[in-house]
Amino acid sequence: MFTNKRCLFHIFKAATLSLLLTLAIGTKANAMTIVLDPGHGGAGTAGAGALYPPYMEKSLNLAVASQVKSELESAGITTYMTRTSDDQNPSLDQRAAYAKSVNADLLISIHFNSCGTHDRNGSEVWTSLYSTYYTTGYSVGSNILQQLAGLGLVSKGVKTKLGNSGDYYGVIRYGVALGVPTIIVEHCYMDNAYDRSILESKGLSGIAHADATGIINYVNSVGGAGASLAKSDPVSLTEGATANGSTAGTAVAPTVKANSGTTTRTTTSSGFPKDAAGNIIYTDPSGNTATFTPAQWSKLLGNWAYTGEAEDYIRKVPAGDLKAIAGQ
């Protein structure tokens, strides 16, 4: 009889402990906290990140992160951002430290890509090389990439990179050092014609919604908040629209141009010849040519006005891209 009572006691004790552990794990998952890090930032173009007029990466990052935050919060997930304006530029270790200070379960750094040769495209996610940080990053990243691929972007996969001090990318290295799983999402190449066509047809709102859906799919997979998002229709990027308080299906675009006014430089100082009608004959670095009316050339100069060196930037752009911008 004593043996049976002792056996029952141990069974009860084990069941109680199991229940408490389940509740503890469930509480942790349901209380999941995510920090979004809009990459780059800072006054002017110094902290712009990738720059391919009329796009400035810091502004794209902030617009996407703002909508993702709104959607995650609507789904019941506590969400913070490392910066809330274009002019803010916390250091990489400060971004990681902030995530640690709010007990973040994930730090997700939002980025867009560019390449000098304009021939790279696709989405990719970078995560830590190490242990459970890799496992978590791979799972979150795969869910996000699956959604971005649904927009038509090519998924280049979840990747790792080794540096002299462990993980190559600083925000990942600092995050892991503080015990916060950290990933970098490179959404697409803003300077690639194919990726840019998706960016402009689906809009920043479509990209943000893909991120939010992927994150929530991950949260659900680990027993998180349990909310889900309805898929929104594709939306268009509308310049001048606000990213604040936006929801799925709402067009989002930051002021991607620091100054949309006209430049003080004139077409006569561009160094490009004119034809008899006064049109500018442009030749790009690859030898491709295009002809622009004075009005079109003035528009192009205006698009690059914020750089202070509009013509220097125009000289680097493929002729086909300039024609597309002039015709918008």
N, C-alpha and C positions, 0 to 999 in steps of 0.2 A: 504493500500500500504506500509506504514511504517512497519507494522507488518510482511508483506511478506518479505520485504528487511531484517529486523532483523532476521527473521527465516532462510532466505538463508545464511545470514552472519554466523549464528551459525552452520548451516549445513556444510558450507565451512570450518569453523574453526575446527570443530570436525573431518572432513575428512582429513584436513591437519595435525592435531595432530596425527591421526591414522597412516597416511603415514610416518610421522617422526619417530614414535615409531617402526613401522615395519622395517624401514630402519636401525634404531639404533640396533634393535635386530638382524637383518640380518647381520649387520656389525660385531657385537660381535661374532655371530656364525661362520661367514666366516673367522674371524680373530682368531679362536680358537688356543690357545697355549697349548702344552702338554709338561710336563717335565717327562722324564723317569729316574728312580732312580735304577741303578744297585746295588742291595743290597750288604752290606759288603765291603770288600776292605782293603788293607793295606799290608805292606811288609811281605813276607814269608807266613807262615801258620797261623799267629796270627789273621789275618782278613779274613781267608778263608771262614768263615761261615760254612755251612755243609761240611763235609769232608768225602768222601768215595772214596779212591783211585781206579782208577786214576783220579777221578773227584774232582775238587775244586769249590765250589759254586761261589765264587767271580768271577772266570773266566767265568763260564757258564752264570752268570747274565750279565756280560759285553758284551759277544758275542751276546746274544739275544737282549739286549737293543740297541746295535749298528746297528743291522739289522732292528729292528723295527723303529728306527730313520730314517734310509735311506728310508724305504718304506713309512713312514708317510710324509716325506718331498717330496717324489715323488708324493704323492697324494695332495700336496698343504697345508699341515698342518705344522705350525711352531712348531719345536720340539727341545728340549734341553736335555742334560743329566747332572746329578749331579756329575758324575765322568767319566773320559775317559781313565783311566789306572788302572791296578790291584793294584798298590801300593797306590793309593789315598784312603783315608778313612774319608770323612767328617762326622761329627756327625749328628745324626738324626735331631736335630734342625737346623743345617746348611743346610741340604738337603731341609727342608721345607722352610727355609728363602730364599734359592736360587730360589725355585719355585715361591715364592711370588715376588721376585725381577724382574722376567721376566713376571709378570702378568699371571701366568699359570692358565688355566681353569681346569686342572687336573694334579695331581701328581701320577704317577703309579710306584710303587716300584716292581722291578723284582727279583724273588727269586726261589730257588729250595729247596726241602725238604729232610730230612733223618730221620731215626728213629732207635734207638739202637737195636730194635728187628727185624728190616727189614721186618715187616709184614704189614706195612701200605702203601697204594697206593692212587693215584688219585690227581686231581687238585682242588684247592680251592682259593677263593678270600676273603680277609678280608676288611671290610669297616667300616666307622664310625657308631656309634649307633644313631647319632643325625640328625633329621630333613631332610632338603634337601641334606645334605652330604650323608646320607644313601641312599636316592632316587637316587642320581647321581651315587654313588658307586655301588649300586645294578644293575643299568642299564648297566654301563660300564662292570662290572664284569660278568654279565650274557652273554653279547655279546662275551666276550673273552672266557668264559668257553664253550660256544656253539661251538666255533671253535676248542678248544683243544679237546673236546669230539669227534670231527670229525676225529682227529688223532688216536682215540682209547683210550684216557685217560678217566678215570672215573671222572665225575664231582661231587664233594662233595658240590657244591653250594657256594653262597655268604654268608659270616658269619660276625657276630659282636662279640666282647668280651669286657666285662667290667673290668676295673682296678680300683685301688684306686683313680685315678685322672681323671676318665672319660674313654675314649677309652684306651684299654689296650696297644695297640701297639704304640710306641713312635712316629714313623713317621706319623701315622694317627693323633695322638693327636696334634702334632705340626702343621701339615698341616691345620687341622680344626681350630686351634687357630688363624691361619693367614688368614682364609677364603678361603683356597684352598682345594677342594674335593680331598681326597687321598685314594688310595687303595693299597693293597699288593696282588700280584699274586704269588701263590705258584704253580709252573707248574706241578711238579711231584716229586716222591720220588726217588732220584738217587740211593738209596741202595736197592730198591725193584726190584726183578727180572722182574716182568711184566712191571712196569714203565720204567725200564732201557732198556727193549727190544724195547719199542716205542721210547725212547730217541735216541737209536742207529740206529733204522730203518728209522725214519722220519728225524732225524738230528736236530741240533739246528736251522737250517734254517727253517725247517718245523714248529717248535714251534714258532719261531719269526714271521713267516708269519701268523700263526694262531692269534697271538697277534695283529699284525697290522690290519688284516682283521676285527677282533672283534672291535678294537678301531674305525676304519673307519665306520663300521656299526653303531656304537653309534653316531659318529659325524654326519653321514647322517640322523639319526633318530631325531636329534635336529636341523636340518637345517644347517649343517656345510658346509665343503668345497665342498661336492657334488661329490667327486672323488670316484672311486671304484677300487678294486684290482682283477685281474684275479687269479683264484686259481692255484697254482703251483703244480707240481708233487712232491711226496715225495722225499727227498734227504737223502743221507747218511752222518753221522758224520765222517768227515775226520780229523784225528789229524794233527795239524800243519797248517791247512788252516787258512786264516786270516778272521777276522770278519769285517775289515774295508772296507767300500764301497760295501759290498755285497748286492745282490738283491735276490728277491724271486727265488727259484729254484737253488741257488748256495750253495754248501756245506759250512757249517760254523763250525768251532771249534776253541776254544782258545787253548793256550798251557795249558791244564788242569793239567799237571804235572809241578811242579816248577823245577824239575830236573829229566831228563829221563836217567841220567847216572847210573852207577852201585854203589851200596852201599859198604862201607868199611867193613861192617860186613860180616862174612862168615857163611855158612850153619852149620859149626861145632859148632857154639855158639848158635844155635837156640833152643837147648834143645829137639828137636824132633829126634826120633831114625831113623836109616837108616837100610835098609835091606842089604842082602848079596851083592847086585849089586851096593850099594851106593845110592839108591834112598831114598828120604826123606819121612817118613810116618807121615802125618799131621793129627792131631785130633783137631776138632773145639770145641768151648765151649759147643755145644750140644751133643758131643760124636761122631759125624760123622767123618769118616776118608777118606783120599785120599792120593794117592802116587804120588810123583813128581820126575822126573829125576833131576839130578843136574842142567841141562840147564834150565828146567822149573822153578826150585826154584830160580835160579839166576835171571831169568826174573821177577819173582814176587818181589824179593828184589829190583830190579831196579825200578819197578812201585811205590814202597813205599819209594824210596830213599830220596825224598824231605822232608820227615818227620823227618829224622835224627834218627828215631827209627823204621826202617822198620819191624823188627820182632814183635815188640809190636803191630803194626797195623795188621799184618798178623794174629796174634793169635785171633783177634776178628772177622775175616771174615768166613762166612760159607764155608765148604769144597766145596760145589757145585759151589759157586761163584768163588773160587780160581781156580777150574778146568776150568771154562769157560774162565777166564782171561788168564790162562796159555796156553789155546788152541787157542787163538786169533792170 
